[in-house]
Amino acid sequence: MDSKEIRDIIGNYIEAYNSYEIERMVELLHKDIIFRNISNGETTIETRGIQAFRELAEQSATMFSSRRQTITDHNVISDDNVEVGIHYEGILAVDLPNGLKSGDKLELKGNSTFKIREGKLSLIEDYS
C-alpha cells in the first residue's frame, strides 16, 4: 500500500467520525480491529473486534452535540503504520462524572497511530 492510499483510508475514517457516520467508519475497519484510548500514559478504553468498536462509537456519538478531529501532522512510519497529529474539538451533549457539563467545549491536542492490514484499519490508538 502506498502513502496516498493510507492517507485516504485515514482521511475517510476521520471524515466519517466527524459526520457521525458509524457504518462508514466500521466499513474501513479490519475484522480484528483494536482500538485504544491512552490518556496521560494510561489506557482508559480498549476494544477488540468490530462489534465492540461499533458499540463504543455509538455510545460516544451520543455524548457530543458536535465534534471534529482535524489532522495537523502526518508521519508515515512504515508501509502499514502511520502517526498523525490530531486537534480535537467537541461540545458535550451530556454531563460527565468528572464535572464537565452539557454544553461545555472540549479542546485537545494529541496523536493517533493507525495500522493497516489487508487494506483496512487494524489498530487505532489515540493519545492525549
Short mmCIF file of the C-alpha atoms (twelve columns), coordinates in Angstrom:
data_MODEL
# 
_entry.id   MODEL 
# 
loop_
_atom_site.group_PDB 
_atom_site.id 
_atom_site.type_symbol 
_atom_site.label_atom_id 
_atom_site.label_alt_id 
_atom_site.label_comp_id 
_atom_site.label_asym_id 
_atom_site.label_seq_id 
_atom_site.Cartn_x 
_atom_site.Cartn_y 
_atom_site.Cartn_z 
_atom_site.pdbx_PDB_model_num 
ATOM 1   C CA . MET A 1   0.000   0.000  0.000  1 
ATOM 2   C CA . ASP A 2   1.383   3.392  -0.866 1 
ATOM 3   C CA . SER A 3   1.332   6.535  1.260  1 
ATOM 4   C CA . LYS A 4   -1.588  8.090  -0.641 1 
ATOM 5   C CA . GLU A 5   -3.788  5.009  -0.147 1 
ATOM 6   C CA . ILE A 6   -3.014  5.007  3.578  1 
ATOM 7   C CA . ARG A 7   -3.727  8.750  3.852  1 
ATOM 8   C CA . ASP A 8   -7.033  8.221  2.022  1 
ATOM 9   C CA . ILE A 9   -8.149  5.456  4.403  1 
ATOM 10  C CA . ILE A 10  -7.285  7.566  7.454  1 
ATOM 11  C CA . GLY A 11  -8.873  10.675 5.932  1 
ATOM 12  C CA . ASN A 12  -12.059 8.750  5.153  1 
ATOM 13  C CA . TYR A 13  -12.156 7.424  8.720  1 
ATOM 14  C CA . ILE A 14  -11.760 10.942 10.196 1 
ATOM 15  C CA . GLU A 15  -14.440 12.286 7.822  1 
ATOM 16  C CA . ALA A 16  -16.856 9.537  8.880  1 
ATOM 17  C CA . TYR A 17  -16.044 10.187 12.558 1 
ATOM 18  C CA . ASN A 18  -16.682 13.920 12.197 1 
ATOM 19  C CA . SER A 19  -20.031 13.339 10.483 1 
ATOM 20  C CA . TYR A 20  -21.190 10.613 12.919 1 
ATOM 21  C CA . GLU A 21  -21.312 8.012  10.108 1 
ATOM 22  C CA . ILE A 22  -20.654 4.949  12.240 1 
ATOM 23  C CA . GLU A 23  -21.388 2.411  9.488  1 
ATOM 24  C CA . ARG A 24  -18.931 4.171  7.195  1 
ATOM 25  C CA . MET A 25  -16.320 4.123  9.972  1 
ATOM 26  C CA . VAL A 26  -16.878 0.402  10.520 1 
ATOM 27  C CA . GLU A 27  -16.538 -0.354 6.793  1 
ATOM 28  C CA . LEU A 28  -12.925 0.896  6.995  1 
ATOM 29  C CA . LEU A 29  -12.030 -1.459 9.865  1 
ATOM 30  C CA . HIS A 30  -10.332 -4.837 9.789  1 
ATOM 31  C CA . LYS A 31  -12.461 -7.538 11.450 1 
ATOM 32  C CA . ASP A 32  -9.850  -7.799 14.242 1 
ATOM 33  C CA . ILE A 33  -9.659  -4.031 14.892 1 
ATOM 34  C CA . ILE A 34  -8.064  -2.983 18.168 1 
ATOM 35  C CA . PHE A 35  -8.918  0.477  19.469 1 
ATOM 36  C CA . ARG A 36  -7.196  2.080  22.447 1 
ATOM 37  C CA . ASN A 37  -7.536  5.473  24.064 1 
ATOM 38  C CA . ILE A 38  -4.439  6.368  26.060 1 
ATOM 39  C CA . SER A 39  -4.523  9.420  28.316 1 
ATOM 40  C CA . ASN A 40  -1.534  10.534 30.369 1 
ATOM 41  C CA . GLY A 41  0.176   7.224  29.636 1 
ATOM 42  C CA . GLU A 42  -2.722  5.050  30.847 1 
ATOM 43  C CA . THR A 43  -5.082  3.025  28.647 1 
ATOM 44  C CA . THR A 44  -8.554  4.306  29.508 1 
ATOM 45  C CA . ILE A 45  -10.513 2.395  26.853 1 
ATOM 46  C CA . GLU A 46  -9.732  -0.675 24.785 1 
ATOM 47  C CA . THR A 47  -11.951 -2.582 22.387 1 
ATOM 48  C CA . ARG A 48  -11.286 -5.623 20.210 1 
ATOM 49  C CA . GLY A 49  -13.336 -6.523 17.163 1 
ATOM 50  C CA . ILE A 50  -15.833 -4.643 15.049 1 
ATOM 51  C CA . GLN A 51  -18.877 -5.170 17.305 1 
ATOM 52  C CA . ALA A 52  -17.136 -3.774 20.401 1 
ATOM 53  C CA . PHE A 53  -15.841 -0.832 18.345 1 
ATOM 54  C CA . ARG A 54  -19.328 -0.158 16.931 1 
ATOM 55  C CA . GLU A 55  -20.862 -0.156 20.425 1 
ATOM 56  C CA . LEU A 56  -18.248 2.303  21.691 1 
ATOM 57  C CA . ALA A 57  -18.707 4.535  18.623 1 
ATOM 58  C CA . GLU A 58  -22.494 4.566  19.082 1 
ATOM 59  C CA . GLN A 59  -22.153 5.410  22.782 1 
ATOM 60  C CA . SER A 60  -19.568 8.125  22.108 1 
ATOM 61  C CA . ALA A 61  -21.717 9.732  19.415 1 
ATOM 62  C CA . THR A 62  -24.480 10.409 21.952 1 
ATOM 63  C CA . MET A 63  -22.079 12.240 24.270 1 
ATOM 64  C CA . PHE A 64  -21.393 15.145 21.894 1 
ATOM 65  C CA . SER A 65  -23.677 17.613 20.145 1 
ATOM 66  C CA . SER A 66  -20.761 18.345 17.823 1 
ATOM 67  C CA . ARG A 67  -17.230 17.028 17.421 1 
ATOM 68  C CA . ARG A 68  -14.387 17.431 14.993 1 
ATOM 69  C CA . GLN A 69  -10.982 15.848 14.579 1 
ATOM 70  C CA . THR A 70  -8.535  17.688 12.342 1 
ATOM 71  C CA . ILE A 71  -5.286  16.122 11.189 1 
ATOM 72  C CA . THR A 72  -2.430  18.542 11.907 1 
ATOM 73  C CA . ASP A 73  0.533   16.329 11.017 1 
ATOM 74  C CA . HIS A 74  1.116   13.103 9.119  1 
ATOM 75  C CA . ASN A 75  4.118   10.809 9.624  1 
ATOM 76  C CA . VAL A 76  4.397   7.508  7.744  1 
ATOM 77  C CA . ILE A 77  6.391   5.155  9.988  1 
ATOM 78  C CA . SER A 78  6.277   2.120  7.684  1 
ATOM 79  C CA . ASP A 79  4.164   0.636  4.887  1 
ATOM 80  C CA . ASP A 80  1.362   -0.116 7.332  1 
ATOM 81  C CA . ASN A 81  1.918   2.260  10.250 1 
ATOM 82  C CA . VAL A 82  1.114   5.988  10.355 1 
ATOM 83  C CA . GLU A 83  1.112   8.554  13.145 1 
ATOM 84  C CA . VAL A 84  -0.996  11.674 12.819 1 
ATOM 85  C CA . GLY A 85  -1.278  14.783 14.934 1 
ATOM 86  C CA . ILE A 86  -4.881  15.484 15.889 1 
ATOM 87  C CA . HIS A 87  -6.637  18.630 17.047 1 
ATOM 88  C CA . TYR A 88  -9.956  17.693 18.661 1 
ATOM 89  C CA . GLU A 89  -12.902 19.922 19.470 1 
ATOM 90  C CA . GLY A 90  -16.221 18.774 20.866 1 
ATOM 91  C CA . ILE A 91  -19.297 20.178 22.580 1 
ATOM 92  C CA . LEU A 92  -20.702 17.886 25.257 1 
ATOM 93  C CA . ALA A 93  -24.334 16.795 24.985 1 
ATOM 94  C CA . VAL A 94  -24.354 15.197 28.458 1 
ATOM 95  C CA . ASP A 95  -22.967 15.850 31.917 1 
ATOM 96  C CA . LEU A 96  -19.887 13.763 32.734 1 
ATOM 97  C CA . PRO A 97  -18.887 12.293 36.117 1 
ATOM 98  C CA . ASN A 98  -15.676 14.362 36.086 1 
ATOM 99  C CA . GLY A 99  -17.683 17.578 36.470 1 
ATOM 100 C CA . LEU A 100 -17.893 18.656 32.825 1 
ATOM 101 C CA . LYS A 101 -21.402 19.712 31.856 1 
ATOM 102 C CA . SER A 102 -23.582 19.528 28.776 1 
ATOM 103 C CA . GLY A 103 -22.644 22.465 26.535 1 
ATOM 104 C CA . ASP A 104 -19.015 22.557 27.728 1 
ATOM 105 C CA . LYS A 105 -16.402 22.679 24.990 1 
ATOM 106 C CA . LEU A 106 -13.528 20.193 24.968 1 
ATOM 107 C CA . GLU A 107 -10.387 21.027 23.056 1 
ATOM 108 C CA . LEU A 108 -7.465  18.609 22.957 1 
ATOM 109 C CA . LYS A 109 -4.288  18.089 21.010 1 
ATOM 110 C CA . GLY A 110 -2.922  14.603 20.675 1 
ATOM 111 C CA . ASN A 111 -1.681  11.932 18.336 1 
ATOM 112 C CA . SER A 112 -3.218  8.866  16.790 1 
ATOM 113 C CA . THR A 113 -1.462  5.786  15.484 1 
ATOM 114 C CA . PHE A 114 -3.101  3.816  12.694 1 
ATOM 115 C CA . LYS A 115 -2.020  0.405  11.430 1 
ATOM 116 C CA . ILE A 116 -3.309  -1.086 8.204  1 
ATOM 117 C CA . ARG A 117 -3.812  -4.783 7.498  1 
ATOM 118 C CA . GLU A 118 -5.401  -6.198 4.357  1 
ATOM 119 C CA . GLY A 119 -6.356  -2.670 3.263  1 
ATOM 120 C CA . LYS A 120 -8.295  -1.925 6.455  1 
ATOM 121 C CA . LEU A 121 -7.555  -0.190 9.764  1 
ATOM 122 C CA . SER A 122 -6.403  -2.887 12.193 1 
ATOM 123 C CA . LEU A 123 -5.199  -0.665 15.048 1 
ATOM 124 C CA . ILE A 124 -6.237  2.802  16.183 1 
ATOM 125 C CA . GLU A 125 -4.521  4.261  19.232 1 
ATOM 126 C CA . ASP A 126 -5.497  7.750  20.383 1 
ATOM 127 C CA . TYR A 127 -3.017  9.516  22.674 1 
ATOM 128 C CA . SER A 128 -3.809  12.621 24.696 1 
# 
